[in-house]
Amino acid sequence: MTVASSHNQADINWMHHAIKLAKQGESAGEVPVGAIVVYQGQIIGSGFNQPISSHNPVAHAEIMALMAAAQHLHNYRLIDCDLYVTLEPCTMCAGAIIHSRVKRLVFGAYEPKAGAAGSVTDVFSQPQMNHTVEVTGGVLASECGQQLSNFFKLRRQAHKQIKQQKDK
């Protein structure tokens, strides 16, 4: 995995699109994670977390973006596509990224509890995999991480207020 110390301007621009999608998810009451698939300089798939609203445990931002891109290309293989996501993918999403043949994964914040691109495990570095994905982590990491931190801070405050009201 490449740690993005000097950020490529194109990666930064695309990550800003993913951050906007994460805000959409947050507005819908979802954990704010956004993702886009880029092919030949165009966004062909986008998504944000939707497992709560869709009652679907696999409706992660990456999965939603990969599905939209596959529909756009009329092909489940996303060869020469780049995926930008605001949070390091989990193992489920890492598997989907590999199986869809994404060329490059660029993510923002690291996920120390469930990250599968180096934080907890590294699915992408397994030599048994039938496809290799180029991985770049840490693009706008502080901005992406702050978005998540703020969301969970507000959520904890809301739960605390509800508990205090019940205790009265």
C-alpha positions as CSV (number, residue, x, y, z in Angstrom):
1,M,0.0,0.0,0.0
2,T,1.1,3.5,-0.8
3,V,0.7,6.1,2.0
4,A,-0.2,9.4,0.4
5,S,2.3,11.8,1.8
6,S,2.4,14.1,-1.2
7,H,-1.1,14.1,-2.6
8,N,-1.8,14.0,-6.3
9,Q,-4.1,16.9,-7.2
10,A,-6.5,14.6,-9.2
11,D,-6.8,12.3,-6.2
12,I,-7.6,15.3,-4.0
13,N,-10.3,16.5,-6.4
14,W,-11.9,13.1,-6.7
15,M,-11.8,12.6,-2.9
16,H,-13.8,15.9,-2.5
17,H,-16.5,14.3,-4.6
18,A,-16.6,11.3,-2.3
19,I,-16.7,13.6,0.8
20,K,-19.8,15.3,-0.7
21,L,-21.4,11.9,-1.0
22,A,-20.5,11.0,2.6
23,K,-22.3,14.2,3.6
24,Q,-25.4,13.0,1.8
25,G,-25.3,9.7,3.7
26,E,-24.9,11.6,7.0
27,S,-28.0,13.7,6.1
28,A,-29.9,10.4,5.7
29,G,-28.8,9.2,9.1
30,E,-26.1,6.9,7.8
31,V,-22.4,6.7,8.8
32,P,-20.8,9.2,6.5
33,V,-18.8,7.2,4.0
34,G,-18.8,8.2,0.3
35,A,-17.4,6.5,-2.8
36,I,-17.0,7.1,-6.5
37,V,-15.7,5.1,-9.4
38,V,-13.8,7.0,-12.0
39,Y,-13.2,5.7,-15.6
40,Q,-11.4,7.7,-18.3
41,G,-11.7,10.9,-16.2
42,Q,-15.5,10.6,-15.6
43,I,-17.5,9.5,-12.5
44,I,-19.4,6.4,-13.6
45,G,-20.6,5.2,-10.2
46,S,-21.2,6.8,-6.9
47,G,-22.6,5.8,-3.5
48,F,-22.8,6.4,0.2
49,N,-23.5,4.1,3.1
50,Q,-27.1,2.9,3.1
51,P,-27.3,-0.2,5.3
52,I,-29.5,1.4,7.9
53,S,-32.1,2.9,5.5
54,S,-32.1,0.0,3.1
55,H,-32.0,-2.7,5.8
56,N,-29.1,-4.2,3.8
57,P,-25.9,-5.1,5.6
58,V,-23.9,-5.0,2.3
59,A,-25.0,-1.5,1.3
60,H,-21.7,0.1,2.0
61,A,-20.6,3.1,0.0
62,E,-18.0,1.1,-2.0
63,I,-20.6,-1.6,-3.0
64,M,-23.1,1.0,-4.1
65,A,-20.5,2.8,-6.2
66,L,-19.2,-0.5,-7.7
67,M,-22.8,-1.6,-8.6
68,A,-23.6,1.7,-10.3
69,A,-20.3,1.6,-12.3
70,A,-20.9,-2.0,-13.4
71,Q,-24.4,-1.0,-14.6
72,H,-22.9,2.0,-16.4
73,L,-20.3,-0.1,-18.2
74,H,-22.7,-3.1,-18.6
75,N,-19.9,-5.2,-17.2
76,Y,-19.2,-6.6,-13.8
77,R,-15.5,-6.1,-14.4
78,L,-14.4,-2.6,-13.8
79,I,-11.0,-2.8,-15.6
80,D,-9.1,0.5,-15.7
81,C,-11.4,2.1,-13.1
82,D,-10.3,3.8,-9.9
83,L,-12.3,3.7,-6.7
84,Y,-12.2,6.7,-4.3
85,V,-13.7,6.1,-0.8
86,T,-13.5,8.3,2.3
87,L,-12.7,5.4,4.6
88,E,-10.4,2.4,4.3
89,P,-12.6,-0.5,3.1
90,C,-13.6,-3.5,5.3
91,T,-12.9,-7.1,4.2
92,M,-16.3,-7.4,2.4
93,C,-15.6,-4.3,0.3
94,A,-12.0,-5.3,-0.3
95,G,-13.2,-8.6,-1.7
96,A,-15.7,-6.8,-4.0
97,I,-13.0,-4.4,-5.1
98,I,-10.7,-7.2,-6.1
99,H,-13.4,-9.3,-7.8
100,S,-14.6,-6.4,-9.8
101,R,-11.0,-5.9,-11.1
102,V,-10.7,-2.2,-10.0
103,K,-7.3,-0.9,-11.1
104,R,-6.7,1.5,-8.2
105,L,-8.2,2.1,-4.8
106,V,-7.7,5.5,-3.1
107,F,-9.0,6.0,0.4
108,G,-9.1,8.8,2.9
109,A,-9.2,7.9,6.6
110,Y,-7.7,4.8,8.0
111,E,-10.0,2.4,9.9
112,P,-8.2,1.0,12.9
113,K,-11.0,-1.3,13.9
114,A,-11.9,-3.0,10.6
115,G,-9.6,-1.7,7.9
116,A,-8.7,-4.3,5.3
117,A,-6.1,-2.3,3.4
118,G,-3.4,-2.4,6.0
119,S,-4.8,-1.2,9.3
120,V,-6.2,-4.5,10.7
121,T,-5.5,-6.8,7.8
122,D,-4.4,-6.3,4.2
123,V,-6.6,-8.3,1.8
124,F,-5.0,-6.5,-1.2
125,S,-1.5,-7.9,-0.5
126,Q,-2.6,-11.6,-0.4
127,P,-0.6,-13.3,-3.2
128,Q,-3.4,-15.9,-3.7
129,M,-5.7,-13.2,-5.1
130,N,-6.4,-13.4,-8.8
131,H,-6.1,-9.6,-9.3
132,T,-3.8,-6.9,-7.9
133,V,-5.3,-3.6,-6.9
134,E,-3.0,-0.6,-6.5
135,V,-3.8,1.0,-3.1
136,T,-3.2,4.5,-2.0
137,G,-4.3,5.5,1.5
138,G,-4.5,8.7,3.5
139,V,-5.7,11.1,0.8
140,L,-7.4,13.9,2.7
141,A,-7.3,11.6,5.7
142,S,-7.8,14.3,8.3
143,E,-10.8,15.8,6.6
144,C,-12.4,12.3,6.0
145,G,-11.6,11.3,9.6
146,Q,-12.9,14.5,11.1
147,Q,-16.2,14.0,9.2
148,L,-16.6,10.5,10.8
149,S,-15.4,11.7,14.3
150,N,-18.0,14.6,14.3
151,F,-20.7,12.2,13.3
152,F,-20.0,9.8,16.1
153,K,-19.5,12.6,18.6
154,L,-23.0,14.0,17.8
155,R,-24.5,10.5,17.9
156,R,-23.0,9.9,21.3
157,Q,-24.3,13.2,22.6
158,A,-27.8,12.4,21.3
159,H,-27.8,9.0,23.0
160,K,-26.6,10.7,26.2
161,Q,-29.4,13.2,26.1
162,I,-32.0,10.5,25.5
163,K,-30.7,8.5,28.4
164,Q,-30.7,11.6,30.7
165,Q,-34.4,12.3,29.7
166,K,-35.3,8.7,30.5
167,D,-33.6,8.8,33.9
168,K,-35.7,11.9,34.9
